[in-house]
Amino acid sequence: MKVGIIRCMQTEDYCPGTADFKAVREKTGTFSGIGEGIEVIGFINCGGCPGKKAILRARELVKRGADTLAFASCIQKGTPIGYPCPFAKKMKELIQEDLGEQVSILDYTH
């Protein structure tokens, strides 16, 4: 699996993504049960609210080799501040519509 992780721009000032990388490394969270190796292709923010730039960023991750995109837990679950992205559902829909079947999308990381 070659994964690109998209995270919330609002949380990047205080969250270095350590838990995301740990989940990949230890195959926990959404990565549990994955038998193959996992390579992180890129780790990028959504581009800020309302997440319109996420589509272009997802395309770039795929262009650079990602076959799977994961929304970091800060987007879907709101960790660490407890505030999920109000645009997460629409962002996912637009990315799926744009990229189609060429990538899998994971809803969270840890």
Contact map, one row per residue, 1 for C-alpha under 8 A:
11100000000000000000000000000000000111100000000000000000000000000111000000000000000000000000000000000000000000
11110000000000000000000000000000000001111000000000000000000000001111000000000000000000000000000000000000000000
11111000000000000000000000000000000001111100000000000000000000000111110000000000000000000000000000000000000000
01111100000000000000000000000000000000011111000000000000010011000111110000000000000000000000000000000000000000
00111110000000000000000000000000000000010111000000000000000000000000111100000000000000000000000000000000000000
00011111000000000000000000000000000000000011110000000100010000000000111100000000000000000000000000000000000000
00001111100100000000000000000000000000000011110000000000000000000000001111100000000000000000000000000000000000
00000111111100000000000000000000000000000000111100000000000000000000000101100000000010000000000000000000000000
00000011111100000000000000000000000000000000111100000000000000000000000000000000000000000000000000000000000000
00000001111110000000000000000000000000000000000100000000000000000000000000000000000000000000000000000000000000
00000001111111100000000000000000000000000000000000000000000000000000000001000000000000000000000000000000000000
00000011111111111000000000000000000000000000100000000000000000000000000000000000000000000000000000000000000000
00000000011111110000000000000000000000000000000000000000000000000000000000000000000000000000000000000000000000
00000000001111110000000000000000000000000000000000000000000000000000000000000000000000000000000000000000000000
00000000001111111100000000000000000000000000000000000000000000000000000000000000000000000000000000000000000000
00000000000111111100000000000000000000000000000000000000000000000000000000000000000000000000000000000000000000
00000000000100111111100000000000000000000000000000000000000000000000000000000000000000000000000000000000000000
00000000000000111111110000000000000000000000000000000000000000000000000000000000000000000000000000000000000000
00000000000000001111111000000000000000000000000000000000000000000000000000000000000000000000000000000000000001
00000000000000001111111100000000000000000000000000000000000000000000000110000000000000000000000000000000000011
00000000000000001111111110000000000000000000000000000000000000000000000000000000000000000000000000000000000000
00000000000000000111111111110000000000000000000000000000000000000000000000000000000000000000000000000000000000
00000000000000000011111111111110000000000000000000000000000000000000000000000000000000000000000000000000000011
00000000000000000001111111110010000001000000000000000000000000000000000000000000000000000000000000000000000010
00000000000000000000111111100000000001000000000000000000000000000000000000000000000000000000000000000000000000
00000000000000000000011111110000000000000000000000000000000000000000000000000000000000000000000000000000000000
00000000000000000000011111111111110000000000000000000000000000000000000000000000000000000000000000000000000000
00000000000000000000011101111111100000000000000000000000000000000000000000000000000000000000000000000000000001
00000000000000000000001000111111000000000000000000000000000000000000000000000000000000000000000000000000000111
00000000000000000000001000111111000000000000000000000000000000000000000000000000000000000000000000000000011111
00000000000000000000001100111111110000000000000000000000000000000000000000000000000000000000000000000000000010
00000000000000000000000000111111110000000000000000000000000000000000000000000000000000000000000000000000000000
00000000000000000000000000110011111000000000000000000000000000000000000000000000000000000000000000000000000000
00000000000000000000000000100011111110000000000000000000000000000000000000000000000000000000000000000000000000
00000000000000000000000000000000111110000000000000000000000000000000000000000000000000000000000000000000000000
10000000000000000000000000000000011111000000000000000000000000000000000000000000000000000000000000000000000000
10000000000000000000000000000000011111100000000000000000000000000000000000000000000000000000000000000000000000
11100000000000000000000110000000000111110000000000000000000000000000000000000000000000000000000000000000000000
11100000000000000000000000000000000011111000000000000000000000000000000000000000000000000000000000000000000000
01111000000000000000000000000000000001111110000000000000000000000000000000000000000000000000000000000000000000
01110000000000000000000000000000000000111110000000000000000010011100000000000000000000000000000000000000000000
00111000000000000000000000000000000000011111000000000000000010000000000000000000000000000000000000000000000000
00011110000000000000000000000000000000011111100000000000000000000000000000000000000000000000000000000000000000
00011110000000000000000000000000000000000111110000000000100000000000000000000000000000000000000000000000000000
00000111100100000000000000000000000000000011111100000100000000000000000000000000000000000000000000000000000000
00000111100000000000000000000000000000000001111110111100100000000000000000000000000000000000000000000000000000
00000001100000000000000000000000000000000000111110111100000000000000000000000000000000000000000000000000000000
00000001110000000000000000000000000000000000111111111000000000000000000000000000000000000000000000000000000000
00000000000000000000000000000000000000000000011111110000000000000000000000000000000000100000000000000000000000
00000000000000000000000000000000000000000000000111110000000000000000000000000000000000100000000000000000000000
00000000000000000000000000000000000000000000011111111100000000000000000000000000000000110010000000000000000000
00000000000000000000000000000000000000000000011111111110000000000000000000000000000000000010000000000000000000
00000000000000000000000000000000000000000000011100111111100000000000000000000000000000000000000000000000000000
00000100000000000000000000000000000000000000111000111111110000000000000000000000000000000010001000000000000000
00000000000000000000000000000000000000000000000000011111111000000000000000000000000000000010011001000000000000
00000000000000000000000000000000000000000000000000001111111100000000000000000000000000000000000000000000000000
00000000000000000000000000000000000000000001010000001111111110000000000000000000000000000000000000000000000000
00010100000000000000000000000000000000000000000000000111111111000000100000000000000000000000001000000000000000
00000000000000000000000000000000000000000000000000000011111111100000000000000000000000000000000000100000000000
00000000000000000000000000000000000000000000000000000001111111110000000000000000000000000000000000000000000000
00010000000000000000000000000000000000001100000000000000111111111100000000000000000000000000000000000000000000
00010000000000000000000000000000000000000000000000000000011111111110000000000000000000000000000000000010000000
00000000000000000000000000000000000000000000000000000000001111111100000000000000000000000000000000000000000000
00000000000000000000000000000000000000001000000000000000000111111100000000000000000000000000000000000000000000
01000000000000000000000000000000000000001000000000000000000011111110000000000000000000000000000000000000000000
11110000000000000000000000000000000000001000000000000000000011111111100000000000000000000000000000000010000000
11110000000000000000000000000000000000000000000000000000000001001111100000000000000000000000000000000111000000
11110000000000000000000000000000000000000000000000000000000000000111110000000000000000000000000000000011110000
00111100000000000000000000000000000000000000000000000000010000000111111000000000000000000000000000000011110000
00111100000000000000000000000000000000000000000000000000000000000001111100000000000000000000000000000000111110
00001110000000000000000000000000000000000000000000000000000000000000111111110000000000000000000000000000111110
00001111000000000001000000000000000000000000000000000000000000000000011111110000000000000000000000000000001111
00000010000000000001000000000000000000000000000000000000000000000000001111111110000000000000000000000000001111
00000011001000000000000000000000000000000000000000000000000000000000001111111111101110000000000000000000000000
00000011000000000000000000000000000000000000000000000000000000000000001111111110000110010000000000000000000100
00000000000000000000000000000000000000000000000000000000000000000000001111111100000110010000000000000000001100
00000000000000000000000000000000000000000000000000000000000000000000000011111110011100000000000000000000000100
00000000000000000000000000000000000000000000000000000000000000000000000011111111111110000000000000000000000000
00000000000000000000000000000000000000000000000000000000000000000000000011101111111100000000000000000000000000
00000000000000000000000000000000000000000000000000000000000000000000000001000111110000000000000000000000000000
00000000000000000000000000000000000000000000000000000000000000000000000001000111111000000000000000000000000000
00000000000000000000000000000000000000000000000000000000000000000000000000001111111100000000000000000000000000
00000000000000000000000000000000000000000000000000000000000000000000000001001110111110000000000000000000000000
00000000000000000000000000000000000000000000000000000000000000000000000001111110011111010000000000000000000000
00000001000000000000000000000000000000000000000000000000000000000000000001110100001111110000000000000000000000
00000000000000000000000000000000000000000000000000000000000000000000000000000000000111111000000000000000000000
00000000000000000000000000000000000000000000000011100000000000000000000000000000000011111110000000000000000000
00000000000000000000000000000000000000000000000000100000000000000000000000110000000111111111000000000000000000
00000000000000000000000000000000000000000000000000000000000000000000000000000000000001111111100000000000000000
00000000000000000000000000000000000000000000000000000000000000000000000000000000000000111111110000000000000000
00000000000000000000000000000000000000000000000000110110000000000000000000000000000000111111111000000000000000
00000000000000000000000000000000000000000000000000000000000000000000000000000000000000011111111100000000100000
00000000000000000000000000000000000000000000000000000000000000000000000000000000000000001111111110000000000000
00000000000000000000000000000000000000000000000000000010000000000000000000000000000000000111111111000000000000
00000000000000000000000000000000000000000000000000000110010000000000000000000000000000000011111111110000000000
00000000000000000000000000000000000000000000000000000000000000000000000000000000000000000001111111111000100000
00000000000000000000000000000000000000000000000000000000000000000000000000000000000000000000111111110000000000
00000000000000000000000000000000000000000000000000000010000000000000000000000000000000000000011111110000000000
00000000000000000000000000000000000000000000000000000000001000000000000000000000000000000000001111111110000000
00000000000000000000000000000000000000000000000000000000000000000000000000000000000000000000001111111110000000
00000000000000000000000000000000000000000000000000000000000000000000000000000000000000000000000100111111000000
00000000000000000000000000000000000000000000000000000000000000000010000000000000000000000000000000111111000000
00000000000000000000000000000000000000000000000000000000000001000111100000000000000000000000000000111111100000
00000000000000000000000000000000000000000000000000000000000000000011100000000000000000000000000000001111110000
00000000000000000000000000000000000000000000000000000000000000000001111000000000000000000001000100000011111000
00000000000000000000000000000100000000000000000000000000000000000001111000000000000000000000000000000001111110
00000000000000000000000000000100000000000000000000000000000000000000011110010000000000000000000000000000111110
00000000000000000000000000001100000000000000000000000000000000000000011110111000000000000000000000000000011111
00000000000000000001001100001110000000000000000000000000000000000000011110000000000000000000000000000000011111
00000000000000000011001000011100000000000000000000000000000000000000000110000000000000000000000000000000000111
